[in-house]
Structure formats: structure tokens, C-alpha cells
Amino acid sequence: MKKSSLLISLLLILSLSISGCGGDDSSKIKIGVIAELTGDIPAVGTSCKNAAEMAVQEVNDAGGIQLGEKKYQVKLIIEDNAGKAEQSASSAQKLITQQKVTAIVGPNASRYALPAAEIAETSKTVLITPWSTAPKATLDSKTNVSKKYVFRACFIDPFQGGVLAKFTLDNLKLKKAAVLYDVASEYNKGIAEIFKDVYEKNGGKVVAFETYTTNDKDFSSQLTKIKKAAPDVIFLPNYYSEVPLQIQQSKRLGITVPFIGSDSWGSEELVKLCGKDC
């Protein structure tokens, strides 16, 4: 229910900070949602959409939001970014300029949140991403200082990658790691690099650091190199839709070491897609 709490918190903030509502309907506050309903991670987008709808129903059933002497109902305007960066940007533009939303929740994945965040910041429209852990999502691309209108409701990669590296060394007692990650994704790339840095600074050794590109399906070349490097553990900071293929192909090559992952594994679909190999 974290996403529900996020939206409720956003609505409470708005009730204290705004004096009017977006759009022509003066009895409603419009909140935009940009979610990955189709594309590569639909389970993530659907859970975001469902949580937002539950939160809005809870608020509206309680009478709405009190602003001054008037109460307002909340209306969600939902956009599917189809798992595409360019669609995320156009969805943000549409919500702001055409739908006149007061604020936006989403997108989730960092590679989709980044372009939407730029549009929101330029338009001075509040955007909160529930799931984008890449630091750049909330940083100005020119000055590297925090954006004024873009926020997140989660930790960031430097925290997550560092904690996982130390956990692997201190708790799992695994001293040699291999990493396979999507070099084209800000999220995957960022957390992979942080994990490697912290892991090696704390006495571990990264024996293989292999990359692929979004939408690749064959990882046999990278996994063969990883097998030859003989790691104690393999880190896959990749999305739930990709990890099953990577684990299945690893098993076919005879790789039997443990796999570890990041928050992008956080969907029950991963185990369903992976089957007996997980």
C-alpha cells in the first residue's frame, strides 16, 4: 500500500498549498498518473494504477479534500506510457497542457521517470515518482541540484547498491561477485556501478562486469564469461521481466551459484515467469 500512502500524502500537501484546481471542473482536483500499463513492466504500472485508484476512492468516499470552505473530489487522469521514454514525456505534456492536472504521480521506472520529470520541472508542475531510484530523476540536469517540483517516494541507488554490497559480504559471506546489467538503462547502470564500488572497497572482488542492451534476449555470451570467472554470486539489477531469462539461461550453462537482485525484482511475476528455475 506504499503507493496509496504516497498519493494520499500528495493530496494532503496539495490541500494545504494550492488555492485552485486544474481544468474546467471547479468541483474536482485532477491528479495525473503515468504508469507502465503495457510494454516491458506492466505489473509495476498496473499496481501503481490500482493503488492510486484505491487511494482516490478512499479520499472521495470520505468527502474529498477540504480547501477553505469548500470540499473537492479528486479525479484521476491515467496515461499509459507503454514502457517508452518518449511516451512518458508526451504523456506528461498532455496531462499538464491539455488535462490541466494539479500534479502527477509516476512514471515508475527511472528511464521513464527522467523525461517526464524534465517536462514537469519546466512546467512547474509537482511530480512524484513512486519507484525511480536513479538520483538523476530529481536532479537538475544542468546544475546537478535538486529539482523544485520533482520528488520520489523511495530510496536511491547509492543507498540500495551499497546496502546490498555489504549484505552480500557481511551476511552471505560471498567474496567474489559477477554483475550482469542493462547498460542502456540509467537505473540498472547506476546500481551496478555502485554495487561494484562498495563491494570492492569493502574487500570483495567483482570478477565479471558484463552488460547488455534493453530488449536483448540472448545472454549466453555474457553468461559464458561469467561462468569462466567463477563467481560466488551473481548480481542482476534488472527488471522482473528480464531476470527469468537470465536465470534460465544461466542454469542451462551449468551455473549454480546464488543470484541476488534489487527492488526491480519486486513483482510476483518474476517467479511465475522463471518457473522451476527459481
Contacts in CASP RR format, 6 or more apart in sequence:
PFRMAT RR
TARGET T0000
AUTHOR 0000-0000-0000
METHOD contacts of the structure
MODEL  1
MKKSSLLISLLLILSLSISGCGGDDSSKIKIGVIAELTGDIPAVGTSCKN
AAEMAVQEVNDAGGIQLGEKKYQVKLIIEDNAGKAEQSASSAQKLITQQK
VTAIVGPNASRYALPAAEIAETSKTVLITPWSTAPKATLDSKTNVSKKYV
FRACFIDPFQGGVLAKFTLDNLKLKKAAVLYDVASEYNKGIAEIFKDVYE
KNGGKVVAFETYTTNDKDFSSQLTKIKKAAPDVIFLPNYYSEVPLQIQQS
KRLGITVPFIGSDSWGSEELVKLCGKDC
1 51 0 8 1.000
2 51 0 8 1.000
2 130 0 8 1.000
2 153 0 8 1.000
3 47 0 8 1.000
3 48 0 8 1.000
3 51 0 8 1.000
3 52 0 8 1.000
3 55 0 8 1.000
3 105 0 8 1.000
3 130 0 8 1.000
3 153 0 8 1.000
4 51 0 8 1.000
4 52 0 8 1.000
4 54 0 8 1.000
4 55 0 8 1.000
4 58 0 8 1.000
5 55 0 8 1.000
6 55 0 8 1.000
6 105 0 8 1.000
6 128 0 8 1.000
6 130 0 8 1.000
6 153 0 8 1.000
7 31 0 8 1.000
7 51 0 8 1.000
7 52 0 8 1.000
7 55 0 8 1.000
7 56 0 8 1.000
7 105 0 8 1.000
8 55 0 8 1.000
8 58 0 8 1.000
8 59 0 8 1.000
9 153 0 8 1.000
10 31 0 8 1.000
10 103 0 8 1.000
10 105 0 8 1.000
10 126 0 8 1.000
10 128 0 8 1.000
11 29 0 8 1.000
11 31 0 8 1.000
11 55 0 8 1.000
11 59 0 8 1.000
11 65 0 8 1.000
11 74 0 8 1.000
12 65 0 8 1.000
14 29 0 8 1.000
14 65 0 8 1.000
14 102 0 8 1.000
14 103 0 8 1.000
14 126 0 8 1.000
15 65 0 8 1.000
15 66 0 8 1.000
15 67 0 8 1.000
18 29 0 8 1.000
18 67 0 8 1.000
18 102 0 8 1.000
19 67 0 8 1.000
20 67 0 8 1.000
20 102 0 8 1.000
21 28 0 8 1.000
21 29 0 8 1.000
21 30 0 8 1.000
21 72 0 8 1.000
21 102 0 8 1.000
22 29 0 8 1.000
22 30 0 8 1.000
22 100 0 8 1.000
22 101 0 8 1.000
22 102 0 8 1.000
23 30 0 8 1.000
23 99 0 8 1.000
23 100 0 8 1.000
24 100 0 8 1.000
25 75 0 8 1.000
27 72 0 8 1.000
27 73 0 8 1.000
28 72 0 8 1.000
28 73 0 8 1.000
28 74 0 8 1.000
28 75 0 8 1.000
29 65 0 8 1.000
29 72 0 8 1.000
29 73 0 8 1.000
29 74 0 8 1.000
29 75 0 8 1.000
29 102 0 8 1.000
30 74 0 8 1.000
30 75 0 8 1.000
30 76 0 8 1.000
30 77 0 8 1.000
30 99 0 8 1.000
30 100 0 8 1.000
30 101 0 8 1.000
30 102 0 8 1.000
31 52 0 8 1.000
31 56 0 8 1.000
31 74 0 8 1.000
31 75 0 8 1.000
31 76 0 8 1.000
31 77 0 8 1.000
31 101 0 8 1.000
31 102 0 8 1.000
31 103 0 8 1.000
31 104 0 8 1.000
31 105 0 8 1.000
32 76 0 8 1.000
32 77 0 8 1.000
32 78 0 8 1.000
32 79 0 8 1.000
32 95 0 8 1.000
32 99 0 8 1.000
32 101 0 8 1.000
32 103 0 8 1.000
32 104 0 8 1.000
32 105 0 8 1.000
33 48 0 8 1.000
33 49 0 8 1.000
33 52 0 8 1.000
33 76 0 8 1.000
33 77 0 8 1.000
33 78 0 8 1.000
33 79 0 8 1.000
33 104 0 8 1.000
33 105 0 8 1.000
33 106 0 8 1.000
34 79 0 8 1.000
34 81 0 8 1.000
34 88 0 8 1.000
34 91 0 8 1.000
34 92 0 8 1.000
34 95 0 8 1.000
34 104 0 8 1.000
34 105 0 8 1.000
34 106 0 8 1.000
34 107 0 8 1.000
34 112 0 8 1.000
34 116 0 8 1.000
35 44 0 8 1.000
35 45 0 8 1.000
35 46 0 8 1.000
35 48 0 8 1.000
35 49 0 8 1.000
35 78 0 8 1.000
35 79 0 8 1.000
35 80 0 8 1.000
35 81 0 8 1.000
35 106 0 8 1.000
35 107 0 8 1.000
35 108 0 8 1.000
36 42 0 8 1.000
36 44 0 8 1.000
36 45 0 8 1.000
36 48 0 8 1.000
36 80 0 8 1.000
36 81 0 8 1.000
36 82 0 8 1.000
36 83 0 8 1.000
36 107 0 8 1.000
36 108 0 8 1.000
36 109 0 8 1.000
36 112 0 8 1.000
37 45 0 8 1.000
37 46 0 8 1.000
37 49 0 8 1.000
37 78 0 8 1.000
37 80 0 8 1.000
37 81 0 8 1.000
37 82 0 8 1.000
38 80 0 8 1.000
38 82 0 8 1.000
38 83 0 8 1.000
39 82 0 8 1.000
39 83 0 8 1.000
39 84 0 8 1.000
40 83 0 8 1.000
40 214 0 8 1.000
40 215 0 8 1.000
40 239 0 8 1.000
40 241 0 8 1.000
40 242 0 8 1.000
41 83 0 8 1.000
41 108 0 8 1.000
41 109 0 8 1.000
41 239 0 8 1.000
41 240 0 8 1.000
41 241 0 8 1.000
41 267 0 8 1.000
43 240 0 8 1.000
43 267 0 8 1.000
43 268 0 8 1.000
43 269 0 8 1.000
44 108 0 8 1.000
44 109 0 8 1.000
44 131 0 8 1.000
44 240 0 8 1.000
44 267 0 8 1.000
45 108 0 8 1.000
47 267 0 8 1.000
48 105 0 8 1.000
48 106 0 8 1.000
48 108 0 8 1.000
48 130 0 8 1.000
48 131 0 8 1.000
49 78 0 8 1.000
52 76 0 8 1.000
52 78 0 8 1.000
52 105 0 8 1.000
53 76 0 8 1.000
56 74 0 8 1.000
56 75 0 8 1.000
56 76 0 8 1.000
59 65 0 8 1.000
59 74 0 8 1.000
60 73 0 8 1.000
60 74 0 8 1.000
63 71 0 8 1.000
63 73 0 8 1.000
64 71 0 8 1.000
64 72 0 8 1.000
64 73 0 8 1.000
64 74 0 8 1.000
65 71 0 8 1.000
65 72 0 8 1.000
65 74 0 8 1.000
77 95 0 8 1.000
77 99 0 8 1.000
77 101 0 8 1.000
79 91 0 8 1.000
79 94 0 8 1.000
79 95 0 8 1.000
80 87 0 8 1.000
80 91 0 8 1.000
81 87 0 8 1.000
81 88 0 8 1.000
81 91 0 8 1.000
81 107 0 8 1.000
81 112 0 8 1.000
81 116 0 8 1.000
83 109 0 8 1.000
83 112 0 8 1.000
84 112 0 8 1.000
85 111 0 8 1.000
85 112 0 8 1.000
85 114 0 8 1.000
85 115 0 8 1.000
86 115 0 8 1.000
88 107 0 8 1.000
88 112 0 8 1.000
88 113 0 8 1.000
88 115 0 8 1.000
88 116 0 8 1.000
89 115 0 8 1.000
89 116 0 8 1.000
89 118 0 8 1.000
89 119 0 8 1.000
91 116 0 8 1.000
92 104 0 8 1.000
92 115 0 8 1.000
92 116 0 8 1.000
92 119 0 8 1.000
92 120 0 8 1.000
92 127 0 8 1.000
93 119 0 8 1.000
95 101 0 8 1.000
95 104 0 8 1.000
96 104 0 8 1.000
96 119 0 8 1.000
96 120 0 8 1.000
96 123 0 8 1.000
96 125 0 8 1.000
97 123 0 8 1.000
101 125 0 8 1.000
102 125 0 8 1.000
102 126 0 8 1.000
103 125 0 8 1.000
103 126 0 8 1.000
103 127 0 8 1.000
103 128 0 8 1.000
104 116 0 8 1.000
104 120 0 8 1.000
104 125 0 8 1.000
104 126 0 8 1.000
104 127 0 8 1.000
104 128 0 8 1.000
105 127 0 8 1.000
105 128 0 8 1.000
105 129 0 8 1.000
105 130 0 8 1.000
106 113 0 8 1.000
106 116 0 8 1.000
106 127 0 8 1.000
106 128 0 8 1.000
106 129 0 8 1.000
106 130 0 8 1.000
106 131 0 8 1.000
106 132 0 8 1.000
107 113 0 8 1.000
107 116 0 8 1.000
107 129 0 8 1.000
107 132 0 8 1.000
108 129 0 8 1.000
108 130 0 8 1.000
108 131 0 8 1.000
108 132 0 8 1.000
109 131 0 8 1.000
109 132 0 8 1.000
109 187 0 8 1.000
109 239 0 8 1.000
110 132 0 8 1.000
110 133 0 8 1.000
110 134 0 8 1.000
110 136 0 8 1.000
110 137 0 8 1.000
110 185 0 8 1.000
110 186 0 8 1.000
110 187 0 8 1.000
111 185 0 8 1.000
111 186 0 8 1.000
111 187 0 8 1.000
113 129 0 8 1.000
113 131 0 8 1.000
113 132 0 8 1.000
113 134 0 8 1.000
113 137 0 8 1.000
114 132 0 8 1.000
114 134 0 8 1.000
114 136 0 8 1.000
114 137 0 8 1.000
114 186 0 8 1.000
116 127 0 8 1.000
117 127 0 8 1.000
117 129 0 8 1.000
117 132 0 8 1.000
117 137 0 8 1.000
117 138 0 8 1.000
117 147 0 8 1.000
117 150 0 8 1.000
118 141 0 8 1.000
120 126 0 8 1.000
120 127 0 8 1.000
120 149 0 8 1.000
120 150 0 8 1.000
121 127 0 8 1.000
121 140 0 8 1.000
121 147 0 8 1.000
121 148 0 8 1.000
121 149 0 8 1.000
121 150 0 8 1.000
124 148 0 8 1.000
124 149 0 8 1.000
125 149 0 8 1.000
126 149 0 8 1.000
126 150 0 8 1.000
126 151 0 8 1.000
127 149 0 8 1.000
127 150 0 8 1.000
127 151 0 8 1.000
128 150 0 8 1.000
128 151 0 8 1.000
128 152 0 8 1.000
128 153 0 8 1.000
129 137 0 8 1.000
129 150 0 8 1.000
129 151 0 8 1.000
129 152 0 8 1.000
129 153 0 8 1.000
129 154 0 8 1.000
130 152 0 8 1.000
130 153 0 8 1.000
130 154 0 8 1.000
131 154 0 8 1.000
131 263 0 8 1.000
132 152 0 8 1.000
132 154 0 8 1.000
132 187 0 8 1.000
133 152 0 8 1.000
133 154 0 8 1.000
133 155 0 8 1.000
133 156 0 8 1.000
133 157 0 8 1.000
133 160 0 8 1.000
133 187 0 8 1.000
133 191 0 8 1.000
133 263 0 8 1.000
134 156 0 8 1.000
134 157 0 8 1.000
134 186 0 8 1.000
134 187 0 8 1.000
134 190 0 8 1.000
135 156 0 8 1.000
135 157 0 8 1.000
135 158 0 8 1.000
136 186 0 8 1.000
137 150 0 8 1.000
137 152 0 8 1.000
138 146 0 8 1.000
138 147 0 8 1.000
138 150 0 8 1.000
138 151 0 8 1.000
138 152 0 8 1.000
139 145 0 8 1.000
139 146 0 8 1.000
139 147 0 8 1.000
140 146 0 8 1.000
140 147 0 8 1.000
154 263 0 8 1.000
157 187 0 8 1.000
157 190 0 8 1.000
157 191 0 8 1.000
157 194 0 8 1.000
158 194 0 8 1.000
160 191 0 8 1.000
160 194 0 8 1.000
160 262 0 8 1.000
160 263 0 8 1.000
161 191 0 8 1.000
161 194 0 8 1.000
161 195 0 8 1.000
161 198 0 8 1.000
161 237 0 8 1.000
161 262 0 8 1.000
162 194 0 8 1.000
162 195 0 8 1.000
162 198 0 8 1.000
164 195 0 8 1.000
164 235 0 8 1.000
164 260 0 8 1.000
164 261 0 8 1.000
164 262 0 8 1.000
165 194 0 8 1.000
165 195 0 8 1.000
165 196 0 8 1.000
165 198 0 8 1.000
165 199 0 8 1.000
165 202 0 8 1.000
166 198 0 8 1.000
166 202 0 8 1.000
168 174 0 8 1.000
168 177 0 8 1.000
168 199 0 8 1.000
168 233 0 8 1.000
168 235 0 8 1.000
168 260 0 8 1.000
169 175 0 8 1.000
169 199 0 8 1.000
169 202 0 8 1.000
169 203 0 8 1.000
169 204 0 8 1.000
172 233 0 8 1.000
172 258 0 8 1.000
172 260 0 8 1.000
174 232 0 8 1.000
174 233 0 8 1.000
174 258 0 8 1.000
175 203 0 8 1.000
175 204 0 8 1.000
175 205 0 8 1.000
175 232 0 8 1.000
176 204 0 8 1.000
176 205 0 8 1.000
176 206 0 8 1.000
176 207 0 8 1.000
176 229 0 8 1.000
176 230 0 8 1.000
176 231 0 8 1.000
176 232 0 8 1.000
176 233 0 8 1.000
177 195 0 8 1.000
177 199 0 8 1.000
177 204 0 8 1.000
177 205 0 8 1.000
177 206 0 8 1.000
177 207 0 8 1.000
177 231 0 8 1.000
177 232 0 8 1.000
177 233 0 8 1.000
177 234 0 8 1.000
177 235 0 8 1.000
178 206 0 8 1.000
178 207 0 8 1.000
178 208 0 8 1.000
178 209 0 8 1.000
178 210 0 8 1.000
178 226 0 8 1.000
178 229 0 8 1.000
178 231 0 8 1.000
178 233 0 8 1.000
178 234 0 8 1.000
178 235 0 8 1.000
179 192 0 8 1.000
179 195 0 8 1.000
179 196 0 8 1.000
179 206 0 8 1.000
179 208 0 8 1.000
179 209 0 8 1.000
179 210 0 8 1.000
179 234 0 8 1.000
179 235 0 8 1.000
179 236 0 8 1.000
179 237 0 8 1.000
180 208 0 8 1.000
180 210 0 8 1.000
180 211 0 8 1.000
180 212 0 8 1.000
180 219 0 8 1.000
180 222 0 8 1.000
180 223 0 8 1.000
180 226 0 8 1.000
180 234 0 8 1.000
180 235 0 8 1.000
180 236 0 8 1.000
180 238 0 8 1.000
180 246 0 8 1.000
181 188 0 8 1.000
181 189 0 8 1.000
181 191 0 8 1.000
181 192 0 8 1.000
181 210 0 8 1.000
181 211 0 8 1.000
181 212 0 8 1.000
181 236 0 8 1.000
181 237 0 8 1.000
181 238 0 8 1.000
182 188 0 8 1.000
182 189 0 8 1.000
182 211 0 8 1.000
182 212 0 8 1.000
182 213 0 8 1.000
182 214 0 8 1.000
182 216 0 8 1.000
182 238 0 8 1.000
182 242 0 8 1.000
183 189 0 8 1.000
183 211 0 8 1.000
183 212 0 8 1.000
183 213 0 8 1.000
184 213 0 8 1.000
184 214 0 8 1.000
185 214 0 8 1.000
187 237 0 8 1.000
187 264 0 8 1.000
188 237 0 8 1.000
188 238 0 8 1.000
188 239 0 8 1.000
188 264 0 8 1.000
190 237 0 8 1.000
191 237 0 8 1.000
191 262 0 8 1.000
192 209 0 8 1.000
192 235 0 8 1.000
192 237 0 8 1.000
195 235 0 8 1.000
195 237 0 8 1.000
196 206 0 8 1.000
196 209 0 8 1.000
199 205 0 8 1.000
199 206 0 8 1.000
200 206 0 8 1.000
207 229 0 8 1.000
207 230 0 8 1.000
207 231 0 8 1.000
208 225 0 8 1.000
208 226 0 8 1.000
208 229 0 8 1.000
208 231 0 8 1.000
210 222 0 8 1.000
210 223 0 8 1.000
210 225 0 8 1.000
210 226 0 8 1.000
211 222 0 8 1.000
212 219 0 8 1.000
212 222 0 8 1.000
217 245 0 8 1.000
218 249 0 8 1.000
219 245 0 8 1.000
219 246 0 8 1.000
219 249 0 8 1.000
220 249 0 8 1.000
220 253 0 8 1.000
223 246 0 8 1.000
223 249 0 8 1.000
223 250 0 8 1.000
223 253 0 8 1.000
223 255 0 8 1.000
224 253 0 8 1.000
226 234 0 8 1.000
226 250 0 8 1.000
226 255 0 8 1.000
227 250 0 8 1.000
227 253 0 8 1.000
227 254 0 8 1.000
227 255 0 8 1.000
231 257 0 8 1.000
232 257 0 8 1.000
232 258 0 8 1.000
233 257 0 8 1.000
233 258 0 8 1.000
233 259 0 8 1.000
233 260 0 8 1.000
234 250 0 8 1.000
234 255 0 8 1.000
234 257 0 8 1.000
234 258 0 8 1.000
234 259 0 8 1.000
234 260 0 8 1.000
235 259 0 8 1.000
235 260 0 8 1.000
235 261 0 8 1.000
236 242 0 8 1.000
236 243 0 8 1.000
236 246 0 8 1.000
236 247 0 8 1.000
236 259 0 8 1.000
236 260 0 8 1.000
236 261 0 8 1.000
237 261 0 8 1.000
237 262 0 8 1.000
237 264 0 8 1.000
238 246 0 8 1.000
238 264 0 8 1.000
239 264 0 8 1.000
240 264 0 8 1.000
240 265 0 8 1.000
240 266 0 8 1.000
240 267 0 8 1.000
240 269 0 8 1.000
240 270 0 8 1.000
240 273 0 8 1.000
241 269 0 8 1.000
241 273 0 8 1.000
243 259 0 8 1.000
243 261 0 8 1.000
243 265 0 8 1.000
243 270 0 8 1.000
243 274 0 8 1.000
244 270 0 8 1.000
244 273 0 8 1.000
244 274 0 8 1.000
244 275 0 8 1.000
244 277 0 8 1.000
244 278 0 8 1.000
247 259 0 8 1.000
247 274 0 8 1.000
247 277 0 8 1.000
247 278 0 8 1.000
248 274 0 8 1.000
248 277 0 8 1.000
250 259 0 8 1.000
251 277 0 8 1.000
270 278 0 8 1.000
271 278 0 8 1.000
END
